[in-house]
């Protein structure tokens, strides 16, 4: 089931989008949507667990809080859901990258274009759910989704995983090189090495500075001398290809 938040301040737009979602679901029996409708960004943000939706359809131009501002606040709350923006104007497309938006659609929304974007977003959501790494800790073996990892680093002779919800997971002592231990991460294009002992999730990098990578939560990871240009290109390529 895909938990979906639809947020638009205009009643006729909300109604039209709900009709399109109904037609989409009817044409795809294997997809089950669970949509909740909101008339403002404030209403969405004040709802129960607003960061837990899988998919957001957000109007950009709304009173008080724009869709871009809502998206930023959702990311600050730890939302990993895909955001699709809908608006009558293309001028906010660049700003939408600040929220790691999945797509930007112009109104009036063409049904086939919306359906195609929904197909792609749902495929990505399901793929993310299956991507994980098994981490053996002192107490148990944890299944950690890739999507939950901000970065991981060599910590003495173990691997320390820093998670999106601010939890840290420390593995037991590893008996092989760091890069071999984190190979499942490196096989995913979202993760790149930042030096020899840190791997970072590009999904949560919001700026590539001269000597640091800045993450959504404010963390600044030092970039080794000589690697800054390569890491900047890897970060840009990840978002452009995505």
N, C-alpha and C positions, 0 to 999 in steps of 0.2 A: 504494500500500500504506500502510495506517495502522498505525504502530508504537504499540502499546498496552501500558501497564503496569497490571497488576491487583495491588493490594496489600491483603491482608486477613489478620489473624492467625488466623482460624478456618478450618479445613480444609473444613468443610461449606459455608461461605459461598463459599469460592474455587471449590469444585466446582460449586455452583449457578450462580454467575456465569459460569463457563466454558461451562456448558451453554446459558445464555441467549445468550452471545456466538456460540456455534455455530449456534443457531437463527436469530439475527439475520443472520449472514453467509449462511446457506442461503437466507433469504428475499430477500436483496439480492445477486444475482450480480455486480453492478457494484462491490461493496465487498469489498476484500481486507484482512482484519485480520491483523496479526502480533503476537499477544499473548505477553507474558512474565509469569509469575506469581511474586509475592513474598509471603512470609509475615510480613514485618515491614518497617517503614520503614527500619531500618538496612540490611537486605538490599537494598532498592531503591537506597538512596543509595550503597552500596558496589559496586553493579554497574557494568559498563562503560558509561560515558557516560550516566548516569541522566537528565541534562537533555535528552536528544535524542529522547525519546518525543513523539509527536504528541498522545497522549491518555492520561490517567491516571484509573483508577477506584480511589479511595482510601477505605478504611475510616477513620472518624474516630477511634474509640476503640480504640487499640492500646497494648500495653505499651511503656514507655520513650519512644518518640516517637509522638505522635498524628499523625493524618493532616494536621491543620492545621500542625503543626511540620514535617512532611515537605514539605508544599506550600511553606512559607516557604523552606526550604533549597533546594528545586528552583528557586524564583524567584531566589534569591541566586546560584545557579549559572548563571543565564541561560536557564532553561527558558521556552519560549514555548508549550508544550503546553497543551491544554485540560484542566482538572481537574474531575472529577465526583466529589463526595463521596457516600458511602453510609453510613448510620448508623441505629440504632434510635431515636435521640433528636433532636428538632428544636432542642435548646438551643445547638448549635454553628453554626447557620446564619449568624448575624451574623459570627462569627469567620472563617467561610470567605471573606468578602469580602477579608480581608487577603491572601489568596493569589490574588485575581482568579479565583475559582472560576467555572466555567461553569454548574454546576448543583449542586443539593443534593437527593439522593433519600433517602427514608426506607425502611428495611428493614421487612418483606420487600419486595423490589423487585418491582413489577408489570411483567411483561414488556413490555406495550405502552407503558408510561411510559418504561422504559429504552430501548426501540427509538426512541421519539420523540426522546429526549435525544441518543442516538447519531446519529440523522439530522441533528439541528441542529448538533451538534458537528463532525461530519465535513464538513458544508456550510461551516461557518466555517473549518475547517482548509484546505479546498481554495480558498476565497475568498482567504484570507490568502496562500496560495502564489502566487496570480496578481497580487496587488497589489504594484506596485513602481514605482520612479522611476529613470530613467536619468540618471546623473551623469557628466558629462564632466570627467575629471581631466587632469592634465598628461600622463599616460602612456597612458590608455585611456578607454573608456566603460564604467562600472560599472552593472550592474543591481542596485539595492539594494531589497530587500523593505521594505515599509512596517513590517512587524513587527520589523525589525532596528534601526529608528531610534528613539532616545530623544528627541532634539531636534535642531534645525538652527538655525543662526544666521548672520547676515550678518557676514562676517569681512573687513574692508576692502572689496574689490570682488568677493569670492567668497562661496560658501556653504559653511560648514563643517558636515558631518553627523557627529553623535556617535552611535555605534552601541552596541548592547547588549553586544557582545563587547569593548568598550572601545577599539575601533579608531575613528579619526577619518578622515574622507574630506573633502578640500578640493577644491572644484570649480575649474575654470579661471575666469578673470575673467568675470563676467556683465555683460551690456550692457543689461539691462532691470531694472525694479524688483524688489526682493526678493520681494514677494508674487506677481508674475507668474512668477518663476523657480520658486517652490515651489507653484504652483497645483495640480499633481497631488496634493500632500499635503493642501492645504486643501479639496479636493473630497471628502476622506474624513472622516467624522465623528470619527475618532480624533484628528485634528490640529486644534489651535486656535492662534491667534496669542497670544503673550504679549508684548505691546508691538508695536513696528513692525519689529523685527529678529530675533525669535525665534519659532519654531513648535515646539510641544511635542506629544508623543504622549501623550494622556490615558490610554492603556493602561498606562503606566508611572508615572503620578502616584499616590502613595499617601496624600498629604495636601495639602490646600489651606490653607495658613497665611495669616496676615494680610497679610504682605508677600512671601511666597514660595510657590512650588509645590515640594513635596518629592518627588523621584523614588525609585524602588525602590533605586537604587544609592547613595542618600545625597545626590545633587546637589540643591542648592536654587537654583531659578531665580527671580530677582527679578520681582515683579509690579508693573507700573507703577501709580502712584497713581491711584485711580479705577477700576481694572480688576479689583480683587480680588473683588468681589461677583459680577461677571459671569463671571469665570473659575471661581469656586467653583460657580456654578450650571451652567456648561457641563460641569464635571467630574462633578458629581452626576447630571446628566441623561444623560451618556454611560453611566454604570454602571447607572442605573435602566432605561434603554431597552435596554441590552444584555441 
